[in-house]
Amino acid sequence: MKLKTYIPVRRFILPAYVVCCLLFSQTKLSAQDSTVAAKEIVTPTKAKPVKNTFQSVWIIDNQTVMVSKKGTFEMDIMHRFGTVNKGYDDFWGFFAPSNIRLGVSYAPVNRLNVGIGITKSNMLWDVSAKYAIIAQTKGKYPVSITYYGNIGYDTRKDPDHSLFKYQSQRVISFNQLIIARKITDKFSLQVAPSISHQNSVNGFYTKNDSTGKVTFKEMNFDHFAVALSGRYRWTNVTSIIFNYDQPITKHNTHNPNPNLSLGFEFNTSAHSFQLFMGNYSLLSPQRNNLYNSNSPFNYTQADGTKVEGGKWVIGFNITRLWNW
């Protein structure tokens, strides 16, 4: 027969109280002897946030956890060539139609950055905000967490309303939570779940041959995805960077493809230049997540659609900082 032993709770109250005091006390305890008065009281130094988790606010097609300090003005030039799979016909994408984004941002206060930009594809204007919630601090916070969001507005001409019946259908938004850790002095890693929202969805009508019933298949308005990004500092000014974006939401049609990117980053005190190869080309995080038609590898979607891989895009990012 299993015996139960009763132990009075009161026996643990005093020891538990002492342990809590030791764990949460901010005062350093010292043995009280005759030499205490002769020793100088040492004030513990305050832990400082980890610096340079990433060198730039961008890592290929994604934002990093970094937010510029107060008074920093930044200009971005982002360029994506065509896909390389046609080879010499368009000189591996260099002579194919390209996509470009021009953007500027400013940090009016510490931990907050606001920006605006325009992308060639769809003449999409975007306004963004980025806020550092917490910074990785030894003994306090094991990771840095930053919020990033933007709203895009499609400004293509549409005089006959064939593209947009309502002006609200031009709007597309993006929200992301970025969680990063500087693991070593050379290696940093971040994961960033996101949600993209479109006010207008793609779709088509389909007819069942046996029943004759016509149905309309369309995308979802909201799309969930997750991005994994990393940086390895090779030398003081050169780093290896990588990024992988995985769509999570399954749509009835027009399912987007994942993205795999790898490249190099070159830095000075005020410049960052990234050169890489990947699959994203739309230069807007929500449009990349929702509509990416390029894929790094062959695979079959849930609806049986076969996707051809090997559609890579060469691209570069240039950022320039001014501190006032």
ZADODREN-950521 format. One record per residue (C-alpha): residue in one letter; y, z, x. Coordinates in nm, 3 decimals, decimal comma. Layout:
BEGIN
dofi resn: a&y: Y&z: Z&x: X
...
//
This chain:
BEGIN
dofi resn: m&y: 0,000&z: 0,000&x: 0,000
dofi resn: k&y: 0,342&z: -0,103&x: 0,133
dofi resn: l&y: 0,569&z: 0,195&x: 0,190
dofi resn: k&y: 0,941&z: 0,187&x: 0,135
dofi resn: t&y: 1,157&z: 0,404&x: 0,357
dofi resn: y&y: 1,492&z: 0,528&x: 0,236
dofi resn: i&y: 1,762&z: 0,546&x: 0,500
dofi resn: p&y: 2,091&z: 0,713&x: 0,401
dofi resn: v&y: 2,380&z: 0,467&x: 0,414
dofi resn: r&y: 2,612&z: 0,742&x: 0,530
dofi resn: r&y: 2,431&z: 0,746&x: 0,864
dofi resn: f&y: 2,574&z: 0,398&x: 0,942
dofi resn: i&y: 2,930&z: 0,442&x: 0,820
dofi resn: l&y: 3,074&z: 0,597&x: 1,136
dofi resn: p&y: 2,896&z: 0,360&x: 1,384
dofi resn: a&y: 2,996&z: 0,056&x: 1,175
dofi resn: y&y: 3,356&z: 0,173&x: 1,166
dofi resn: v&y: 3,360&z: 0,209&x: 1,545
dofi resn: v&y: 3,210&z: -0,141&x: 1,596
dofi resn: c&y: 3,470&z: -0,298&x: 1,363
dofi resn: c&y: 3,748&z: -0,127&x: 1,551
dofi resn: l&y: 3,616&z: -0,262&x: 1,881
dofi resn: l&y: 3,578&z: -0,620&x: 1,747
dofi resn: f&y: 3,910&z: -0,656&x: 1,572
dofi resn: s&y: 4,138&z: -0,429&x: 1,772
dofi resn: q&y: 4,414&z: -0,614&x: 1,959
dofi resn: t&y: 4,463&z: -0,322&x: 2,201
dofi resn: k&y: 4,275&z: -0,307&x: 2,530
dofi resn: l&y: 4,087&z: 0,027&x: 2,564
dofi resn: s&y: 4,081&z: 0,211&x: 2,897
dofi resn: a&y: 3,911&z: 0,529&x: 3,015
dofi resn: q&y: 4,156&z: 0,815&x: 3,021
dofi resn: d&y: 4,146&z: 0,974&x: 3,363
dofi resn: s&y: 4,394&z: 1,087&x: 3,620
dofi resn: t&y: 4,447&z: 0,734&x: 3,757
dofi resn: v&y: 4,562&z: 0,574&x: 3,427
dofi resn: a&y: 4,923&z: 0,672&x: 3,468
dofi resn: a&y: 4,934&z: 0,510&x: 3,809
dofi resn: k&y: 4,804&z: 0,173&x: 3,684
dofi resn: e&y: 5,029&z: -0,097&x: 3,543
dofi resn: i&y: 4,954&z: -0,187&x: 3,180
dofi resn: v&y: 4,833&z: -0,550&x: 3,168
dofi resn: t&y: 4,935&z: -0,752&x: 2,861
dofi resn: p&y: 4,668&z: -1,009&x: 2,770
dofi resn: t&y: 4,795&z: -1,368&x: 2,793
dofi resn: k&y: 4,816&z: -1,560&x: 2,468
dofi resn: a&y: 4,561&z: -1,839&x: 2,436
dofi resn: k&y: 4,720&z: -2,185&x: 2,436
dofi resn: p&y: 4,598&z: -2,488&x: 2,238
dofi resn: v&y: 4,385&z: -2,740&x: 2,424
dofi resn: k&y: 4,588&z: -3,038&x: 2,546
dofi resn: n&y: 4,510&z: -3,409&x: 2,563
dofi resn: t&y: 4,204&z: -3,417&x: 2,341
dofi resn: f&y: 4,293&z: -3,785&x: 2,315
dofi resn: q&y: 4,563&z: -3,974&x: 2,500
dofi resn: s&y: 4,693&z: -4,179&x: 2,206
dofi resn: v&y: 4,735&z: -4,132&x: 1,832
dofi resn: w&y: 4,510&z: -4,440&x: 1,794
dofi resn: i&y: 4,151&z: -4,490&x: 1,898
dofi resn: i&y: 4,081&z: -4,860&x: 1,831
dofi resn: d&y: 4,107&z: -4,891&x: 1,447
dofi resn: n&y: 4,127&z: -4,521&x: 1,364
dofi resn: q&y: 4,381&z: -4,243&x: 1,403
dofi resn: t&y: 4,298&z: -3,962&x: 1,644
dofi resn: v&y: 4,356&z: -3,594&x: 1,582
dofi resn: m&y: 4,668&z: -3,605&x: 1,804
dofi resn: v&y: 5,020&z: -3,568&x: 1,659
dofi resn: s&y: 5,326&z: -3,638&x: 1,874
dofi resn: k&y: 5,561&z: -3,351&x: 1,952
dofi resn: k&y: 5,896&z: -3,312&x: 1,777
dofi resn: g&y: 6,148&z: -3,584&x: 1,854
dofi resn: t&y: 5,893&z: -3,848&x: 1,960
dofi resn: f&y: 5,951&z: -4,207&x: 1,848
dofi resn: e&y: 5,659&z: -4,448&x: 1,878
dofi resn: m&y: 5,619&z: -4,824&x: 1,846
dofi resn: d&y: 5,277&z: -4,985&x: 1,789
dofi resn: i&y: 5,163&z: -5,345&x: 1,839
dofi resn: m&y: 4,808&z: -5,412&x: 1,720
dofi resn: h&y: 4,636&z: -5,750&x: 1,753
dofi resn: r&y: 4,296&z: -5,884&x: 1,646
dofi resn: f&y: 4,170&z: -6,230&x: 1,740
dofi resn: g&y: 3,914&z: -6,429&x: 1,539
dofi resn: t&y: 3,537&z: -6,369&x: 1,554
dofi resn: v&y: 3,361&z: -6,476&x: 1,874
dofi resn: n&y: 3,046&z: -6,618&x: 1,706
dofi resn: k&y: 3,180&z: -6,978&x: 1,700
dofi resn: g&y: 3,188&z: -6,979&x: 2,079
dofi resn: y&y: 3,375&z: -7,257&x: 2,256
dofi resn: d&y: 3,486&z: -7,427&x: 1,928
dofi resn: d&y: 3,776&z: -7,181&x: 1,899
dofi resn: f&y: 3,741&z: -7,035&x: 2,249
dofi resn: w&y: 3,553&z: -6,728&x: 2,132
dofi resn: g&y: 3,812&z: -6,642&x: 1,870
dofi resn: f&y: 4,123&z: -6,661&x: 2,089
dofi resn: f&y: 4,236&z: -6,985&x: 1,921
dofi resn: a&y: 4,124&z: -6,880&x: 1,572
dofi resn: p&y: 4,365&z: -6,731&x: 1,317
dofi resn: s&y: 4,457&z: -6,380&x: 1,426
dofi resn: n&y: 4,587&z: -6,066&x: 1,258
dofi resn: i&y: 4,882&z: -5,856&x: 1,379
dofi resn: r&y: 5,036&z: -5,525&x: 1,279
dofi resn: l&y: 5,376&z: -5,393&x: 1,386
dofi resn: g&y: 5,455&z: -5,029&x: 1,324
dofi resn: v&y: 5,687&z: -4,743&x: 1,415
dofi resn: s&y: 5,656&z: -4,369&x: 1,366
dofi resn: y&y: 5,860&z: -4,054&x: 1,429
dofi resn: a&y: 5,791&z: -3,681&x: 1,454
dofi resn: p&y: 6,081&z: -3,502&x: 1,277
dofi resn: v&y: 5,923&z: -3,160&x: 1,337
dofi resn: n&y: 5,631&z: -3,028&x: 1,536
dofi resn: r&y: 5,284&z: -3,107&x: 1,393
dofi resn: l&y: 5,417&z: -3,376&x: 1,155
dofi resn: n&y: 5,443&z: -3,750&x: 1,207
dofi resn: v&y: 5,565&z: -4,015&x: 0,959
dofi resn: g&y: 5,545&z: -4,390&x: 1,001
dofi resn: i&y: 5,588&z: -4,737&x: 0,853
dofi resn: g&y: 5,434&z: -5,072&x: 0,941
dofi resn: i&y: 5,359&z: -5,427&x: 0,826
dofi resn: t&y: 5,038&z: -5,628&x: 0,867
dofi resn: k&y: 5,015&z: -6,007&x: 0,872
dofi resn: s&y: 4,706&z: -6,012&x: 0,647
dofi resn: n&y: 4,829&z: -5,991&x: 0,285
dofi resn: m&y: 5,178&z: -5,905&x: 0,420
dofi resn: l&y: 5,079&z: -5,544&x: 0,363
dofi resn: w&y: 5,348&z: -5,279&x: 0,413
dofi resn: d&y: 5,229&z: -4,922&x: 0,470
dofi resn: v&y: 5,391&z: -4,579&x: 0,490
dofi resn: s&y: 5,199&z: -4,292&x: 0,644
dofi resn: a&y: 5,204&z: -3,919&x: 0,714
dofi resn: k&y: 5,001&z: -3,719&x: 0,963
dofi resn: y&y: 4,990&z: -3,340&x: 0,990
dofi resn: a&y: 4,812&z: -3,122&x: 1,247
dofi resn: i&y: 4,654&z: -2,837&x: 1,048
dofi resn: i&y: 4,504&z: -2,644&x: 1,338
dofi resn: a&y: 4,468&z: -2,709&x: 1,712
dofi resn: q&y: 4,163&z: -2,628&x: 1,922
dofi resn: t&y: 4,231&z: -2,296&x: 2,094
dofi resn: k&y: 3,994&z: -2,107&x: 2,321
dofi resn: g&y: 3,867&z: -1,794&x: 2,151
dofi resn: k&y: 4,033&z: -1,884&x: 1,821
dofi resn: y&y: 3,968&z: -2,237&x: 1,689
dofi resn: p&y: 3,669&z: -2,436&x: 1,820
dofi resn: v&y: 3,807&z: -2,766&x: 1,683
dofi resn: s&y: 4,133&z: -2,940&x: 1,596
dofi resn: i&y: 4,184&z: -3,055&x: 1,237
dofi resn: t&y: 4,444&z: -3,311&x: 1,128
dofi resn: y&y: 4,517&z: -3,481&x: 0,797
dofi resn: y&y: 4,616&z: -3,847&x: 0,784
dofi resn: g&y: 4,712&z: -4,051&x: 0,478
dofi resn: n&y: 4,890&z: -4,374&x: 0,394
dofi resn: i&y: 4,985&z: -4,596&x: 0,102
dofi resn: g&y: 4,983&z: -4,974&x: 0,136
dofi resn: y&y: 5,166&z: -5,230&x: -0,078
dofi resn: d&y: 5,058&z: -5,596&x: -0,090
dofi resn: t&y: 5,373&z: -5,813&x: -0,083
dofi resn: r&y: 5,215&z: -6,159&x: -0,110
dofi resn: k&y: 5,404&z: -6,395&x: -0,341
dofi resn: d&y: 5,240&z: -6,424&x: -0,683
dofi resn: p&y: 5,475&z: -6,614&x: -0,919
dofi resn: d&y: 5,207&z: -6,698&x: -1,179
dofi resn: h&y: 5,040&z: -6,352&x: -1,167
dofi resn: s&y: 4,708&z: -6,502&x: -1,063
dofi resn: l&y: 4,656&z: -6,231&x: -0,802
dofi resn: f&y: 4,808&z: -5,929&x: -0,973
dofi resn: k&y: 4,861&z: -5,885&x: -1,344
dofi resn: y&y: 5,049&z: -5,561&x: -1,285
dofi resn: q&y: 5,259&z: -5,449&x: -0,989
dofi resn: s&y: 5,052&z: -5,131&x: -0,960
dofi resn: q&y: 4,753&z: -5,345&x: -0,863
dofi resn: r&y: 4,923&z: -5,419&x: -0,532
dofi resn: v&y: 4,884&z: -5,055&x: -0,422
dofi resn: i&y: 4,598&z: -4,935&x: -0,203
dofi resn: s&y: 4,576&z: -4,586&x: -0,049
dofi resn: f&y: 4,387&z: -4,392&x: 0,217
dofi resn: n&y: 4,323&z: -4,022&x: 0,287
dofi resn: q&y: 4,135&z: -3,883&x: 0,585
dofi resn: l&y: 4,051&z: -3,549&x: 0,745
dofi resn: i&y: 4,005&z: -3,572&x: 1,123
dofi resn: i&y: 3,799&z: -3,305&x: 1,302
dofi resn: a&y: 3,791&z: -3,323&x: 1,682
dofi resn: r&y: 3,682&z: -3,122&x: 1,984
dofi resn: k&y: 3,754&z: -3,161&x: 2,352
dofi resn: i&y: 3,403&z: -3,084&x: 2,473
dofi resn: t&y: 3,473&z: -3,111&x: 2,846
dofi resn: d&y: 3,776&z: -3,200&x: 3,054
dofi resn: k&y: 3,661&z: -3,564&x: 3,042
dofi resn: f&y: 3,485&z: -3,604&x: 2,706
dofi resn: s&y: 3,630&z: -3,571&x: 2,353
dofi resn: l&y: 3,463&z: -3,642&x: 2,019
dofi resn: q&y: 3,587&z: -3,658&x: 1,661
dofi resn: v&y: 3,444&z: -3,716&x: 1,314
dofi resn: a&y: 3,665&z: -3,829&x: 1,026
dofi resn: p&y: 3,551&z: -3,850&x: 0,661
dofi resn: s&y: 3,781&z: -4,058&x: 0,442
dofi resn: i&y: 3,840&z: -4,190&x: 0,092
dofi resn: s&y: 4,003&z: -4,527&x: 0,019
dofi resn: h&y: 4,137&z: -4,614&x: -0,326
dofi resn: q&y: 4,216&z: -4,956&x: -0,470
dofi resn: n&y: 4,405&z: -5,005&x: -0,796
dofi resn: s&y: 4,251&z: -5,350&x: -0,843
dofi resn: v&y: 3,881&z: -5,424&x: -0,785
dofi resn: n&y: 3,686&z: -5,737&x: -0,693
dofi resn: g&y: 3,408&z: -5,853&x: -0,926
dofi resn: f&y: 3,233&z: -6,142&x: -1,096
dofi resn: y&y: 3,045&z: -6,227&x: -1,413
dofi resn: t&y: 2,667&z: -6,272&x: -1,401
dofi resn: k&y: 2,423&z: -6,400&x: -1,663
dofi resn: n&y: 2,068&z: -6,278&x: -1,716
dofi resn: d&y: 1,844&z: -6,588&x: -1,740
dofi resn: s&y: 1,586&z: -6,422&x: -1,965
dofi resn: t&y: 1,816&z: -6,247&x: -2,213
dofi resn: g&y: 2,131&z: -6,457&x: -2,178
dofi resn: k&y: 2,338&z: -6,140&x: -2,154
dofi resn: v&y: 2,657&z: -6,169&x: -1,951
dofi resn: t&y: 2,770&z: -5,867&x: -1,749
dofi resn: f&y: 3,059&z: -5,805&x: -1,513
dofi resn: k&y: 2,976&z: -5,658&x: -1,175
dofi resn: e&y: 3,262&z: -5,500&x: -0,983
dofi resn: m&y: 3,345&z: -5,272&x: -0,695
dofi resn: n&y: 3,426&z: -4,905&x: -0,739
dofi resn: f&y: 3,789&z: -4,799&x: -0,727
dofi resn: d&y: 3,714&z: -4,527&x: -0,471
dofi resn: h&y: 3,522&z: -4,571&x: -0,148
dofi resn: f&y: 3,394&z: -4,296&x: 0,081
dofi resn: a&y: 3,329&z: -4,354&x: 0,452
dofi resn: v&y: 3,297&z: -4,161&x: 0,777
dofi resn: a&y: 3,412&z: -4,252&x: 1,128
dofi resn: l&y: 3,278&z: -4,121&x: 1,459
dofi resn: s&y: 3,499&z: -4,175&x: 1,763
dofi resn: g&y: 3,492&z: -4,065&x: 2,125
dofi resn: r&y: 3,671&z: -4,092&x: 2,458
dofi resn: y&y: 3,542&z: -4,044&x: 2,812
dofi resn: r&y: 3,808&z: -4,015&x: 3,083
dofi resn: w&y: 3,679&z: -4,230&x: 3,368
dofi resn: t&y: 3,979&z: -4,189&x: 3,601
dofi resn: n&y: 4,319&z: -4,024&x: 3,561
dofi resn: v&y: 4,455&z: -4,337&x: 3,389
dofi resn: t&y: 4,144&z: -4,514&x: 3,254
dofi resn: s&y: 3,909&z: -4,409&x: 2,974
dofi resn: i&y: 3,608&z: -4,553&x: 2,791
dofi resn: i&y: 3,654&z: -4,539&x: 2,411
dofi resn: f&y: 3,414&z: -4,604&x: 2,125
dofi resn: n&y: 3,415&z: -4,591&x: 1,748
dofi resn: y&y: 3,163&z: -4,628&x: 1,463
dofi resn: d&y: 3,256&z: -4,654&x: 1,094
dofi resn: q&y: 2,988&z: -4,611&x: 0,828
dofi resn: p&y: 3,051&z: -4,695&x: 0,460
dofi resn: i&y: 2,897&z: -4,441&x: 0,222
dofi resn: t&y: 2,982&z: -4,564&x: -0,129
dofi resn: k&y: 2,745&z: -4,826&x: -0,272
dofi resn: h&y: 2,920&z: -5,087&x: -0,489
dofi resn: n&y: 2,769&z: -5,327&x: -0,741
dofi resn: t&y: 2,912&z: -5,614&x: -0,538
dofi resn: h&y: 3,120&z: -5,686&x: -0,226
dofi resn: n&y: 2,971&z: -5,399&x: -0,025
dofi resn: p&y: 3,157&z: -5,362&x: 0,306
dofi resn: n&y: 2,983&z: -5,369&x: 0,643
dofi resn: p&y: 2,984&z: -5,098&x: 0,912
dofi resn: n&y: 3,194&z: -5,129&x: 1,225
dofi resn: l&y: 3,101&z: -5,068&x: 1,588
dofi resn: s&y: 3,369&z: -5,081&x: 1,859
dofi resn: l&y: 3,372&z: -5,026&x: 2,234
dofi resn: g&y: 3,649&z: -5,071&x: 2,488
dofi resn: f&y: 3,881&z: -4,934&x: 2,756
dofi resn: e&y: 4,207&z: -4,740&x: 2,741
dofi resn: f&y: 4,476&z: -4,751&x: 3,014
dofi resn: n&y: 4,753&z: -4,491&x: 3,010
dofi resn: t&y: 5,085&z: -4,405&x: 3,168
dofi resn: s&y: 5,324&z: -4,127&x: 3,072
dofi resn: a&y: 5,480&z: -4,338&x: 2,795
dofi resn: h&y: 5,239&z: -4,627&x: 2,736
dofi resn: s&y: 4,885&z: -4,666&x: 2,609
dofi resn: f&y: 4,697&z: -4,997&x: 2,620
dofi resn: q&y: 4,355&z: -5,032&x: 2,456
dofi resn: l&y: 4,134&z: -5,339&x: 2,500
dofi resn: f&y: 3,810&z: -5,356&x: 2,303
dofi resn: m&y: 3,557&z: -5,549&x: 2,097
dofi resn: g&y: 3,455&z: -5,452&x: 1,742
dofi resn: n&y: 3,404&z: -5,575&x: 1,387
dofi resn: y&y: 3,718&z: -5,457&x: 1,205
dofi resn: s&y: 4,003&z: -5,709&x: 1,184
dofi resn: l&y: 4,218&z: -5,613&x: 0,882
dofi resn: l&y: 4,435&z: -5,352&x: 1,066
dofi resn: s&y: 4,463&z: -5,127&x: 0,761
dofi resn: p&y: 4,215&z: -4,837&x: 0,744
dofi resn: q&y: 4,162&z: -4,867&x: 0,368
dofi resn: r&y: 4,122&z: -5,246&x: 0,377
dofi resn: n&y: 3,886&z: -5,221&x: 0,674
dofi resn: n&y: 3,672&z: -4,965&x: 0,493
dofi resn: l&y: 3,670&z: -5,155&x: 0,164
dofi resn: y&y: 3,654&z: -5,520&x: 0,264
dofi resn: n&y: 3,505&z: -5,556&x: 0,613
dofi resn: s&y: 3,294&z: -5,875&x: 0,611
dofi resn: n&y: 3,192&z: -5,865&x: 0,980
dofi resn: s&y: 2,882&z: -5,679&x: 1,092
dofi resn: p&y: 2,754&z: -5,572&x: 1,435
dofi resn: f&y: 2,389&z: -5,629&x: 1,341
dofi resn: n&y: 2,158&z: -5,799&x: 1,089
dofi resn: y&y: 2,047&z: -5,595&x: 0,791
dofi resn: t&y: 1,964&z: -5,620&x: 0,420
dofi resn: q&y: 2,182&z: -5,448&x: 0,160
dofi resn: a&y: 2,044&z: -5,246&x: -0,131
dofi resn: d&y: 2,085&z: -5,540&x: -0,370
dofi resn: g&y: 1,879&z: -5,764&x: -0,142
dofi resn: t&y: 2,173&z: -5,946&x: 0,017
dofi resn: k&y: 2,103&z: -6,035&x: 0,380
dofi resn: v&y: 2,390&z: -5,971&x: 0,619
dofi resn: e&y: 2,427&z: -6,173&x: 0,938
dofi resn: g&y: 2,531&z: -5,969&x: 1,239
dofi resn: g&y: 2,699&z: -6,055&x: 1,565
dofi resn: k&y: 3,046&z: -6,113&x: 1,420
dofi resn: w&y: 3,261&z: -5,949&x: 1,686
dofi resn: v&y: 3,638&z: -5,947&x: 1,722
dofi resn: i&y: 3,834&z: -5,897&x: 2,045
dofi resn: g&y: 4,147&z: -5,687&x: 1,998
dofi resn: f&y: 4,409&z: -5,472&x: 2,166
dofi resn: n&y: 4,654&z: -5,193&x: 2,081
dofi resn: i&y: 4,980&z: -5,123&x: 2,263
dofi resn: t&y: 5,181&z: -4,805&x: 2,200
dofi resn: r&y: 5,515&z: -4,706&x: 2,352
dofi resn: l&y: 5,666&z: -4,357&x: 2,328
dofi resn: w&y: 6,024&z: -4,235&x: 2,353
dofi resn: n&y: 6,106&z: -3,863&x: 2,355
dofi resn: w&y: 6,450&z: -3,751&x: 2,237
//
